[in-house]
Amino acid sequence: MSAALLNRLKPAVSSAIRLWNCKAAVIDHRGPAASVRLYSGLMEPGAPLFRQLFESESSTYTYLLADTDTREAVLIDPVLETVDRDLQLINQLGLKLIVAVNTHCHADHITGTGLLKKKVFGLKSGISKHSGATADILLSEGDRITFGKHCLTVRETPGHTDGCLTYVTGDQRMAFTGDAILIRGCGRTDFQQGCPKRLYESIHKKIFTLPAHCFIYPAHDYKGQTVSTVDEEKKFNPRLTKTLDEFVNIMNNLNLPKPKKIVFSEDSGVGRSDRTVEAEVLDSLSSRREECCPETSFTPETALYSALNPNKALAWAGLMDRAERGWERVWTMAYRESVPTLSFVRCDVKSVRGRYGVERTKAHRPANTKDSMNTQSPFTVNCGLVVWYCVKNT
Ligand SMILES: N[C@@H](CCC(=O)N[C@@H](CSS)C(=O)NCC(=O)O)C(=O)O
């Protein structure tokens, strides 16, 4: 190759190398937004394998990271409905899934970690120790999740929930922020221990202190965006560019509807575990399948449907109907927002009184739950989730 040709190629070659090295790729100093630095999305050699996966019903992102040498892989925020898709990809890529972690207790979908544990031998689940849920690994500030030569470091970022975590790659190129910060938004703070002040402080202290080029990968996006950077969010996030007082005011006046698929998804049953609500419900009910009311086809599956699509009025009507037709006992499972426990409560239909009165058999009332069953309709007070079915008088 002639010296002249080499000289002509030099600029193109050096710019290609710059992109490959993931340095700042393009900086345009013209125009009002020119102060934002743009970073290439190209991965450095030796970077972990990375895939962003999407679940469209709840607009949730699941992230797959893996070491390309050892093939050890980590999933962040798997969703129940897309577990098989994720596993298919993991198998196709020849990866070994070793850990599945949640950024927090999700309110809008059911985590896939419980089902994954059933399907992947030896898989460990993880969640914040402040989440109130249990998992194989209870994570806290500074913990490291290692996969091959890579790792994720845990930063506690409460505010959307008490147990919100951000996972940061060892090289601080990527941060998986859950619902703490979203692209040009942030997690709501109006339920599940939400606190705008805490969220603001978490984001400023734990996310905005990451390098400007650090990519932000949130748990959701509702507008089709996929990734942002610390630099972009510091400059353009309409909520977080405000003062604390302004932020609190914005968050207290969002007036958002509850997420369309709202469930209190994490961990359930007598003794919370990292099993899915579905697993808990089905296991619990299938052992009593034969007792379910045959004429109404009220099976564990329909109970589960009720759980995920709570129709309080229908449940109440059904309960009364069965009481009138001689069914004796009613089992309900009620998740109360005020007491984050999915509890099993046995009601004695003989004690149905008047318009409301289902009196719970005291012996079956879980010690740590408030009584919402005998004062008003059991399905209208503090119940985020209700499963019920009747058993025949034996
Ligand atoms: N339109 C969505 C709204 C879902 C929603 O409320 N998302 C939560 C995260 S899941 S609990 C949130 O924090 N949103 C913040 C926001 O500003 O939207 C739906 O109908 O599902």
PDBQT file of the ligand as one rigid body, heavy atoms in Angstrom, charges set to zero:
ROOT
HETATM    1  N1  LIG A 401     -49.341   3.941  31.676  1.00  0.00    +0.000 N 
HETATM    2  C1  LIG A 401     -48.727   2.921  32.466  1.00  0.00    +0.000 C 
HETATM    3  C2  LIG A 401     -48.371   3.561  33.785  1.00  0.00    +0.000 C 
HETATM    4  C3  LIG A 401     -47.575   2.625  34.564  1.00  0.00    +0.000 C 
HETATM    5  C4  LIG A 401     -46.941   3.188  35.810  1.00  0.00    +0.000 C 
HETATM    6  O1  LIG A 401     -47.552   3.757  36.665  1.00  0.00    +0.000 OA
HETATM    7  N2  LIG A 401     -45.650   2.883  35.895  1.00  0.00    +0.000 N 
HETATM    8  C5  LIG A 401     -44.903   3.049  37.091  1.00  0.00    +0.000 C 
HETATM    9  C6  LIG A 401     -43.829   2.018  37.101  1.00  0.00    +0.000 C 
HETATM   10  S1  LIG A 401     -44.528   0.436  37.295  1.00  0.00    +0.000 SA
HETATM   11  S2  LIG A 401     -45.166   0.524  39.166  1.00  0.00    +0.000 SA
HETATM   12  C7  LIG A 401     -44.293   4.398  37.236  1.00  0.00    +0.000 C 
HETATM   13  O2  LIG A 401     -43.608   4.620  38.211  1.00  0.00    +0.000 OA
HETATM   14  N3  LIG A 401     -44.541   5.313  36.326  1.00  0.00    +0.000 N 
HETATM   15  C8  LIG A 401     -44.021   6.654  36.423  1.00  0.00    +0.000 C 
HETATM   16  C9  LIG A 401     -44.622   7.545  35.405  1.00  0.00    +0.000 C 
HETATM   17  O3  LIG A 401     -44.341   8.732  35.474  1.00  0.00    +0.000 OA
HETATM   18  O4  LIG A 401     -45.343   7.027  34.522  1.00  0.00    +0.000 OA
HETATM   19  C10 LIG A 401     -49.665   1.735  32.605  1.00  0.00    +0.000 C 
HETATM   20  O5  LIG A 401     -50.845   1.881  32.371  1.00  0.00    +0.000 OA
HETATM   21  O6  LIG A 401     -49.270   0.600  32.898  1.00  0.00    +0.000 OA
ENDROOT
TORSDOF 0
